[in-house]
Amino acid sequence: MMDKPDKKFELIREIVNKEDNVLSVTELCRIAGVSRSGYYRWVNAEDVRRAREKRDQEDFSLILQAYQFRGYAKGIRGIHMRLLHLPEPVVMNVKKIQRLMRKYGLYCPIRQANPYRRMAKAIRTNTVADNLLNREFEQHGPRRVLLTDITYIPYRGVFCYLSTILDAFTKQVLAYVLSPSLELDFVLETVHILIQKHGVSLDAQTLVHSDQGCHYTSLRFIQILKDSSLRQSMSRRGNCWDNAPQESFFGHMKDEIDLSECETFDQVKAVIDDWIDYYNNDRYQWQLAKLSPNEFYRYLLSGVYPLLGKPSSDVKLDPI
């Protein structure tokens, strides 16, 4: 740390101001290995440093507010996008956010690799559908590719299970059901909710993609998709990359929710309900033009970009 000139200059000034000091500034600079002119420039810049420190503290208070928004920790890009969504939007460079977080000891959450295998292994039957999706998650636009899966959620030594349906293009959670058991009905209920809430935006080209788990190879699941005029696609057996966005969604959710205080299923459900509402409406994603999933879908429909009064022509989206 003493290799930094500022630290050496601070030490020189501290020694010079001591009553019993007998060394001159020139001698102290020579001992410290810094220039005398550099020391005096540093002394004369005291007001500039104080003003810079004040600005840094004010900007960091905004960063901290964004970091803590709705109780879920965020990374640098998440903070940047939350600042853009403030009632009075703040444009702050991600490198500046990174510098101030490092300066004041605020650290981003880092996702860890999931050490657990999927709870239920795929079951091959004669009702397994072809992999029509072939990892073309974002090439077909909104409401064309819907991803579905189940994940387990542990709390207090027991499990509950979450079934979701995710729009691969907008990343919206279109339907979800939390269940205390793995019975088939909660997966079918997820599809019923999808049809009830979003059926008008779906058509015969819409693809519902899953793994080969027993819930999705069941005749009742297959029939409900046929009755709703939806196509079915399945990942290859044991290949999680064929449904990667859905797996990633579950990973982020488990990283961010806190179930340590949950004693009952209803308490867990309240946490999940809150997080999915946060995810759809307030968890901004860099690849979604810095918008939340619901904002991004509205932007696609209207062409009106909601941030900073910018027209949609100014927004650079990744090619689809």
C-alpha positions, 0 to 999 in steps of 0.5 A, a space after each residue: 500500500 505504501 507504494 502509492 504516492 498518495 500514501 507517501 504524501 500523506 505520511 510526509 505531511 503527517 511527519 512535517 506537521 509534528 512538533 518534534 520533526 527535524 527533517 525538511 520536506 526535501 529530505 522526506 521526499 528523497 527518503 520516500 522516493 517521491 518528488 518535492 514538486 509532486 508533493 506540493 501539487 498533491 497538497 495544493 489539490 486538497 480541495 479537488 480531492 475533497 470534492 471528488 470524495 464527496 461526489 463518490 460518496 453521493 454516487 455510491 449512495 445511489 449505487 447502494 440504493 439500487 443494489 438493495 432495491 426490493 431486497 435482492 442483491 444485484 451485479 454491476 449491470 443490474 445496478 446500472 439498469 436499476 439507476 436508469 429506472 429511477 424516477 429521475 434516471 441516472 446514467 452511470 458508467 459500469 466502470 464507475 459503478 465497479 470502481 465505487 463498489 470496490 472502493 467502498 467494499 460492496 461486492 456483487 453476488 457470484 453464481 456458483 455452479 450447481 453441485 446437484 444433479 436434476 432431482 428427477 431423471 428423464 424417463 424415455 417412453 414412446 411418447 417422447 417428442 422430437 427436439 424441434 427447438 434445437 436450441 433456437 431459443 431467440 430466433 423466432 420472436 415473442 410467444 413462439 418458444 416457451 420453455 418449461 421445467 420443474 425445480 426443487 426448493 429446499 426449506 427446513 429439511 423438506 422440499 417443495 416444487 416449482 413448475 414454470 413456463 418461460 418465454 425464451 425471447 422475452 424471458 417473461 415467466 408466463 405461468 408458474 405453480 408452486 406445489 408441496 408434491 410432485 404430482 402431475 396436476 401442478 404441471 397441468 395447472 401451469 399450462 392451464 394458467 398459461 392458456 388462461 392468461 396468455 392464450 390470445 397471444 399464442 398460436 399453432 406455431 408456438 412451441 412448448 419445450 421441456 425435458 423428457 421428465 415423466 410429467 411431460 411424457 404423460 398422455 394428459 400433458 400431451 393432450 392438453 397441448 394438442 387441445 390448445 393447438 400448441 406444438 411440443 418439443 423435448 430436449 435430448 435425454 440428459 442434455 441440460 443445454 437443450 433447455 439452458 435459459 430455463 436452467 439459468 432462470 432457476 439458478 438465478 432465482 435460487 441465488 437470490 431468494 432467501 428462505 432461511 426464515 421460512 417455516 411453512 409452505 405458505 411462507 415459501 410461496 410468498 417469497 417465490 411470488 414476490 421474487 417472480 413479480 420482481 423478476 418480471 417487472 423490476 429485474 432488468 436484463 442487459 440483453 433485453 435492452 436494459 429492460 425487465 422482461 415485462 417492459 421488454 415485451 411492451 416495448 416490442 409491441 409498442 416500439 416505444 422505449 421507456 428509458 430516458 425518453 429515447 426513441 426505439 431507433 436509438 436502442 441497439 438490440 442483439 440480432 435475432 
